[in-house]
Amino acid sequence: GSIVGPIGSYVLTALAVWAFLYSIPSAAIGGVPAGGAFSVSLRTARRYPLATAVLAVVSVIVYIGLTVYALQAIAGYLSLPAYFAAQILLAAIALGYIAIVLAKQYADFAIRGYW
């Protein structure tokens, strides 16, 4: 994605997140086999494009905002081990928030009857 520049990288990231956002919840919550999770994710994203786009953009903003920009803001105050610990902690917080919102949305939008 960085071939197209920094903004293009974020756009391609958001597009990939939009297409495959529901793959993990479909396997974990929906009971879809791992081979069909990407297909179910893409079908769900196509069925609800606006809601999926909003969630994809929010997910990318939250993850990049916490793991890149918030970490850069506090990096000068941390030692090297504390920097890595903060990076892991901020990524866990971002992914936890995204997972909570995503699980609720997938439960509302789940495609039933394919498996």
Beta strands, then each sheet from edge to edge (+ up, - down):
end
